[in-house]
């Protein structure tokens, strides 16, 4: 716990297929240290005699390693703190429960959306999942069975960005670990079955005073209760959204989910309660108007590293704040139903349609790559592009196996 655990520098150039990529300085020579943060310690309810902590990557001299994703998010938090602000973040995880039958993944039920039949089919699992999250001090705000066969969704409470990202790691591991206890497979893959609904990991976010409970996104005098700061932050997210997708929806499988008219947000736009907009502003709750003012990023899934996803979100939003950007007019209809020429006039362009396009957009985004730093940006792009090369050359079964089991 004091000195960490030695790890080869090559691991940050290893892709999801355990293939080492040729990245400068990330070969067989050299080490970093994985140093745990004791404040993140949990006893794992689903793994006998086991505890876990989240770690930082440190260089041998004790400085943060340039590839440390958690340090990247800390840097972004520090930039917000210089403005006297913090970002509160909450995650909505969709996931699929399945059994393995003759090498095939089979959903545990075929119920309808929000079906009590589907909820009942998973009742024992959900009871244990809820208890396991509670034991690890991760709250559960909402649970229900979702649209897809075997699909469920849980929402966890908002927290400051770093803690929310740490808890997201714990949540994902718990979803899968409790499923294994029940002889089930849980996958958060963006598109677990080609013919079934996709799994998103929506990110809710709002700016707050650094040291108080004042929500800077909230303006009671505004018709939609969104403050000028909220609008500028959202404008920054929209400005950088194509490149941001390279961090929030970074896998090959992600782009089978982000398609028009599948409620995943496939066009660059925002709207009020518009589930076809990648940035949605939800209606506030009665009696909790200030506390519930937030925005939701729908173009995100759990194949992302939450520290990179949230750090990138902050970098994009900060650009909007610092430049006092104003978002375009909100889109209050399905953008796919707007005439193509009208969409072009209003700047409602298509988000990347493939992993390769998203990574190209990320590489071209100077704000996001500068925030990541050259070492992290270079290794990240190399690793993700190698996955694109492997999966685009493979067959559908290869893609499903790789993503279903990995995520």
C-alpha positions as CSV (number, residue, x, y, z in Angstrom):
1,X,0.0,0.0,0.0
2,X,2.9,2.3,0.6
3,X,5.1,1.5,-2.4
4,X,2.5,0.1,-4.8
5,X,2.8,-2.9,-7.1
6,X,5.2,-2.9,-10.1
7,X,3.6,-3.0,-13.5
8,X,5.3,-3.0,-16.9
9,X,4.9,0.2,-18.8
10,X,3.7,-1.9,-21.8
11,X,0.3,-2.6,-20.2
12,X,-1.0,0.8,-21.4
13,X,-0.2,-0.2,-24.9
14,X,-2.0,-3.5,-24.6
15,X,-5.4,-3.7,-26.4
16,X,-8.6,-5.6,-25.3
17,X,-7.4,-8.6,-27.2
18,X,-4.1,-8.8,-25.3
19,X,-2.2,-7.6,-28.3
20,X,0.7,-5.2,-27.5
21,X,0.8,-2.2,-29.8
22,X,4.0,-0.4,-30.9
23,X,3.9,2.7,-28.8
24,X,7.1,4.7,-28.0
25,X,8.3,4.1,-24.4
26,X,5.8,1.3,-23.8
27,X,7.7,-1.8,-24.5
28,X,9.5,-4.5,-22.4
29,X,11.7,-2.0,-20.5
30,X,10.4,0.1,-17.6
31,X,7.8,0.1,-14.8
32,X,5.2,2.2,-13.2
33,X,3.7,1.6,-9.7
34,X,0.1,0.9,-9.0
35,X,-0.5,2.7,-5.7
36,X,-3.9,2.3,-4.0
37,X,-6.1,5.0,-2.6
38,X,-7.1,3.6,0.8
39,X,-10.3,5.8,0.8
40,X,-11.6,3.6,-1.9
41,X,-11.3,0.3,0.0
42,X,-14.2,-2.1,-0.1
43,X,-14.8,-5.6,1.0
44,X,-16.3,-7.4,-2.0
45,X,-19.6,-9.1,-1.0
46,X,-19.5,-11.4,-4.0
47,X,-15.9,-12.6,-3.6
48,X,-15.0,-14.5,-0.4
49,X,-12.0,-13.1,1.5
50,X,-11.5,-10.3,-1.1
51,X,-11.2,-6.6,-0.9
52,X,-10.5,-4.0,-3.5
53,X,-9.1,-0.5,-3.9
54,X,-8.8,1.8,-6.8
55,X,-5.2,2.7,-7.8
56,X,-3.2,5.6,-9.3
57,X,-0.3,5.0,-11.8
58,X,2.9,6.6,-10.4
59,X,6.3,6.8,-11.9
60,X,9.2,5.4,-10.0
61,X,10.0,8.9,-8.6
62,X,6.6,9.1,-7.1
63,X,5.1,11.6,-9.7
64,X,1.9,10.7,-11.5
65,X,2.5,8.7,-14.6
66,X,1.3,10.5,-17.8
67,X,-0.9,7.4,-18.6
68,X,-2.8,7.6,-15.3
69,X,-6.5,8.0,-16.2
70,X,-7.5,8.8,-12.6
71,X,-4.9,11.6,-12.4
72,X,-6.3,13.0,-15.7
73,X,-9.7,13.3,-14.0
74,X,-8.1,14.9,-10.9
75,X,-6.4,17.5,-13.2
76,X,-9.8,18.3,-14.8
77,X,-11.3,18.6,-11.3
78,X,-8.5,21.0,-10.3
79,X,-9.3,23.2,-13.3
80,X,-12.9,23.4,-12.2
81,X,-11.8,24.1,-8.6
82,X,-9.8,27.1,-9.8
83,X,-13.2,28.5,-10.9
84,X,-14.7,27.6,-7.5
85,X,-16.8,24.8,-9.0
86,X,-17.1,21.0,-9.0
87,X,-18.9,18.6,-11.3
88,X,-21.5,16.3,-9.8
89,X,-21.9,13.1,-11.8
90,X,-24.3,10.2,-11.8
91,X,-24.3,7.1,-14.0
92,X,-27.2,5.0,-15.4
93,X,-26.0,1.6,-16.2
94,X,-27.9,-0.7,-18.6
95,X,-26.8,-4.3,-18.7
96,X,-27.9,-7.7,-20.0
97,X,-28.4,-10.9,-18.0
98,X,-27.8,-14.1,-19.9
99,X,-27.0,-17.8,-19.6
100,X,-24.6,-19.7,-21.8
101,X,-26.2,-22.5,-23.8
102,X,-24.1,-24.3,-26.4
103,X,-21.6,-21.5,-26.8
104,X,-24.5,-19.0,-27.3
105,X,-25.5,-16.1,-24.9
106,X,-29.2,-16.5,-24.2
107,X,-31.2,-13.7,-22.4
108,X,-32.8,-14.8,-19.1
109,X,-36.2,-13.6,-20.2
110,X,-38.1,-12.2,-23.2
111,X,-40.4,-9.8,-21.4
112,X,-41.6,-6.5,-22.6
113,X,-40.2,-3.1,-21.7
114,X,-40.6,-2.2,-18.0
115,X,-42.2,-5.7,-17.5
116,X,-42.9,-6.9,-14.0
117,X,-42.4,-10.4,-15.5
118,X,-38.8,-9.6,-16.4
119,X,-38.2,-8.0,-13.0
120,X,-39.6,-11.1,-11.3
121,X,-37.4,-13.4,-13.4
122,X,-34.3,-11.6,-12.0
123,X,-35.7,-10.9,-8.5
124,X,-33.1,-13.0,-6.6
125,X,-30.3,-11.5,-8.5
126,X,-31.5,-7.9,-8.0
127,X,-32.0,-8.4,-4.3
128,X,-28.4,-9.6,-4.0
129,X,-27.1,-6.8,-6.3
130,X,-28.8,-4.2,-4.2
131,X,-27.4,-5.7,-1.0
132,X,-23.9,-5.9,-2.4
133,X,-23.9,-2.3,-3.6
134,X,-25.2,-1.2,-0.2
135,X,-22.5,-3.0,1.6
136,X,-19.9,-1.1,-0.5
137,X,-21.5,2.2,0.2
138,X,-22.8,2.7,-3.4
139,X,-26.3,3.9,-3.3
140,X,-29.1,2.7,-5.6
141,X,-31.6,5.3,-6.6
142,X,-33.6,3.4,-9.2
143,X,-33.9,-0.1,-10.7
144,X,-36.2,-1.5,-13.4
145,X,-36.2,-4.0,-16.2
146,X,-35.5,-2.3,-19.6
147,X,-36.6,-2.7,-23.2
148,X,-34.3,-5.5,-24.3
149,X,-34.7,-9.1,-23.5
150,X,-32.7,-9.8,-20.2
151,X,-31.9,-6.1,-20.0
152,X,-32.0,-4.1,-16.7
153,X,-31.0,-0.6,-15.6
154,X,-29.8,0.8,-12.3
155,X,-29.2,4.4,-11.4
156,X,-26.7,5.4,-8.7
157,X,-26.7,8.8,-6.9
158,X,-24.6,11.7,-8.0
159,X,-21.3,12.4,-6.4
160,X,-18.2,14.6,-7.1
161,X,-16.6,13.5,-10.4
162,X,-13.7,11.4,-9.1
163,X,-15.8,9.6,-6.5
164,X,-18.5,9.0,-9.1
165,X,-16.0,7.5,-11.5
166,X,-14.4,5.3,-8.8
167,X,-17.9,4.1,-7.7
168,X,-18.7,3.4,-11.4
169,X,-15.8,0.9,-11.4
170,X,-17.2,-0.8,-8.3
171,X,-20.7,-0.8,-9.7
172,X,-19.6,-2.5,-12.9
173,X,-17.6,-5.2,-11.1
174,X,-20.5,-5.8,-8.7
175,X,-23.1,-6.2,-11.5
176,X,-20.9,-8.9,-13.0
177,X,-19.7,-10.5,-9.8
178,X,-23.2,-11.0,-8.3
179,X,-24.3,-12.4,-11.7
180,X,-21.5,-15.0,-11.5
181,X,-22.7,-16.0,-8.0
182,X,-26.1,-16.8,-9.6
183,X,-24.7,-18.8,-12.5
184,X,-25.5,-15.9,-14.8
185,X,-23.5,-13.7,-17.2
186,X,-24.0,-10.0,-16.9
187,X,-22.7,-7.8,-19.8
188,X,-22.6,-4.1,-20.1
189,X,-21.5,-4.3,-23.8
190,X,-23.1,-1.5,-25.9
191,X,-24.8,-4.0,-28.2
192,X,-24.8,-7.4,-26.7
193,X,-27.1,-9.0,-29.3
194,X,-27.4,-7.6,-32.9
195,X,-31.2,-7.9,-32.8
196,X,-31.7,-6.6,-29.2
197,X,-31.6,-3.2,-27.5
198,X,-28.3,-1.6,-26.8
199,X,-26.8,-0.9,-23.3
200,X,-26.0,2.7,-22.6
201,X,-24.3,4.2,-19.6
202,X,-25.8,7.6,-19.5
203,X,-23.8,10.3,-17.6
204,X,-25.8,12.9,-15.7
205,X,-23.9,16.1,-14.8
206,X,-24.3,19.5,-13.2
207,X,-21.9,22.2,-11.9
208,X,-22.0,23.1,-8.2
209,X,-20.2,25.6,-6.0
210,X,-17.0,23.9,-4.9
211,X,-17.8,24.1,-1.1
212,X,-21.5,24.5,-0.9
213,X,-24.8,22.8,-2.0
214,X,-25.5,25.5,-4.6
215,X,-26.3,24.1,-8.1
216,X,-24.7,26.4,-10.6
217,X,-26.8,24.8,-13.4
218,X,-30.0,26.1,-11.8
219,X,-31.6,29.5,-12.6
220,X,-35.1,29.7,-11.2
221,X,-35.8,32.8,-13.4
222,X,-35.0,30.9,-16.7
223,X,-37.9,29.3,-18.5
224,X,-36.2,25.9,-18.5
225,X,-34.3,26.7,-15.2
226,X,-30.9,26.4,-17.0
227,X,-28.4,29.0,-16.0
228,X,-26.0,30.8,-18.4
229,X,-23.2,28.6,-17.0
230,X,-25.2,25.5,-17.8
231,X,-25.8,26.6,-21.3
232,X,-22.1,27.4,-21.9
233,X,-21.1,24.0,-20.4
234,X,-23.6,22.2,-22.6
235,X,-22.4,24.3,-25.6
236,X,-18.8,23.1,-25.0
237,X,-19.9,19.5,-24.8
238,X,-21.8,19.8,-28.1
239,X,-18.8,21.6,-29.7
240,X,-16.6,18.6,-28.8
241,X,-19.1,15.8,-28.9
242,X,-17.8,14.0,-32.0
243,X,-14.3,13.7,-30.4
244,X,-15.7,13.1,-27.0
245,X,-17.5,10.0,-28.3
246,X,-14.0,8.6,-28.7
247,X,-13.8,8.6,-24.9
248,X,-17.4,8.0,-23.9
249,X,-18.4,5.4,-26.6
250,X,-15.0,4.1,-27.6
251,X,-15.5,0.5,-28.6
252,X,-16.2,-1.1,-32.0
253,X,-19.5,-2.3,-30.6
254,X,-20.5,1.2,-29.5
255,X,-21.5,2.2,-33.0
256,X,-24.1,-0.5,-33.4
257,X,-26.0,1.3,-30.6
258,X,-25.5,4.9,-31.6
259,X,-27.8,4.9,-34.7
260,X,-30.8,7.2,-35.5
261,X,-34.1,6.5,-34.0
262,X,-32.8,4.1,-31.3
263,X,-32.9,6.6,-28.5
264,X,-29.1,6.7,-28.2
265,X,-28.6,10.2,-29.7
266,X,-27.0,10.0,-33.1
267,X,-27.0,13.7,-34.1
268,X,-25.2,16.6,-32.5
269,X,-28.0,18.4,-30.7
270,X,-29.6,19.0,-27.4
271,X,-33.2,19.1,-26.2
272,X,-35.5,19.1,-23.3
273,X,-36.7,15.6,-22.4
274,X,-35.7,14.6,-25.9
275,X,-34.4,11.0,-25.8
276,X,-33.2,11.2,-29.4
277,X,-30.8,14.0,-28.5
278,X,-27.3,13.0,-27.2
279,X,-27.5,15.7,-24.6
280,X,-30.9,15.8,-22.9
281,X,-32.0,18.3,-20.3
282,X,-34.5,16.4,-18.0
283,X,-37.5,17.9,-16.4
284,X,-36.9,18.8,-12.7
285,X,-38.7,17.1,-9.8
286,X,-41.3,18.9,-7.8
287,X,-39.9,20.3,-4.6
288,X,-36.4,19.4,-5.7
289,X,-36.1,21.9,-8.5
290,X,-32.5,23.1,-7.8
291,X,-31.2,19.8,-6.7
292,X,-32.5,18.0,-9.8
293,X,-31.4,20.5,-12.5
294,X,-28.9,18.6,-14.6
295,X,-28.0,17.5,-18.1
296,X,-27.6,13.9,-19.4
297,X,-25.1,12.6,-22.0
298,X,-26.7,9.7,-23.8
299,X,-23.9,9.0,-26.3
300,X,-22.0,7.0,-23.7
301,X,-21.6,3.4,-22.7
302,X,-19.8,1.2,-20.2
303,X,-17.1,0.2,-22.7
304,X,-15.5,3.5,-21.7
305,X,-13.1,4.2,-18.9
306,X,-15.2,6.3,-16.6
307,X,-12.3,8.5,-15.5
308,X,-11.5,9.3,-19.1
309,X,-15.1,9.8,-20.0
310,X,-15.8,12.2,-17.2
311,X,-12.5,13.9,-17.6
312,X,-13.2,14.5,-21.2
313,X,-16.7,15.8,-20.4
314,X,-15.1,18.4,-18.0
315,X,-12.5,19.4,-20.6
316,X,-15.3,20.0,-23.2
317,X,-17.5,21.8,-20.8
318,X,-14.7,24.0,-19.6
319,X,-14.0,25.1,-23.1
320,X,-17.6,26.2,-23.3
321,X,-17.4,28.1,-20.0
322,X,-14.1,29.8,-20.7
323,X,-15.2,30.9,-24.2
324,X,-18.8,31.7,-22.9
325,X,-20.2,29.6,-25.8
326,X,-24.0,29.6,-26.4
327,X,-25.6,26.4,-27.5
328,X,-27.7,26.2,-30.7
329,X,-31.5,26.2,-30.5
330,X,-32.7,23.1,-28.7
331,X,-34.2,20.3,-30.8
332,X,-37.6,19.3,-29.5
333,X,-38.4,16.6,-32.1
334,X,-36.6,13.5,-33.4
335,X,-33.7,15.0,-35.4
336,X,-33.9,12.2,-37.9
337,X,-37.4,13.6,-38.9
338,X,-35.9,17.0,-39.8
339,X,-35.3,17.6,-43.5
340,X,-31.7,17.0,-44.3
341,X,-31.1,20.5,-45.6
342,X,-32.7,22.0,-42.5
343,X,-30.4,19.8,-40.3
344,X,-27.4,21.1,-42.2
345,X,-28.5,24.7,-41.8
346,X,-28.9,24.2,-38.1
347,X,-25.6,22.3,-37.6
348,X,-27.4,19.1,-36.6
349,X,-24.7,16.8,-38.0
350,X,-24.4,13.1,-37.6
351,X,-22.2,11.8,-34.8
352,X,-19.5,9.4,-35.8
353,X,-21.0,6.2,-37.3
354,X,-18.0,4.0,-36.5
355,X,-15.3,3.6,-33.9
356,X,-12.7,4.7,-36.5
357,X,-14.6,8.0,-37.1
358,X,-14.9,8.7,-33.4
359,X,-11.2,8.1,-32.9
360,X,-10.3,10.3,-35.9
361,X,-12.5,13.1,-34.4
362,X,-10.8,12.7,-31.0
363,X,-7.3,12.9,-32.6
364,X,-8.4,16.1,-34.4
365,X,-9.9,17.7,-31.3
366,X,-7.1,19.9,-29.9
367,X,-8.9,20.7,-26.7
368,X,-9.4,17.1,-25.7
369,X,-6.0,15.8,-26.8
370,X,-4.3,18.7,-25.0
371,X,-6.2,17.8,-21.8
372,X,-5.2,14.1,-22.1
373,X,-1.6,15.0,-22.9
374,X,0.5,13.5,-25.7
375,X,1.5,10.3,-24.0
376,X,-2.0,9.3,-22.9
377,X,-3.6,10.4,-26.2
378,X,-1.1,8.6,-28.3
379,X,-1.3,5.3,-26.4
380,X,-5.1,5.5,-26.2
381,X,-5.6,6.1,-29.9
382,X,-3.1,3.3,-30.8
383,X,-4.9,0.8,-28.5
384,X,-8.4,1.6,-29.6
385,X,-7.5,1.7,-33.3
386,X,-6.0,-1.7,-33.1
387,X,-9.3,-3.0,-31.7
388,X,-11.0,-1.3,-34.7
389,X,-8.6,-3.1,-37.1
390,X,-9.2,-6.5,-35.4
391,X,-13.0,-6.3,-35.1
392,X,-13.6,-4.7,-38.5
393,X,-11.7,-7.6,-40.1
394,X,-13.7,-10.3,-38.1
395,X,-17.1,-11.7,-38.2
396,X,-20.2,-10.9,-36.1
397,X,-19.7,-13.8,-33.7
398,X,-16.1,-12.7,-33.0
399,X,-17.3,-9.2,-32.2
400,X,-20.1,-10.4,-29.9
401,X,-17.8,-12.8,-28.0
402,X,-15.1,-10.1,-27.5
403,X,-17.5,-7.4,-26.3
404,X,-20.1,-9.5,-24.4
405,X,-17.5,-11.3,-22.3
406,X,-15.1,-8.3,-21.8
407,X,-17.7,-5.8,-20.7
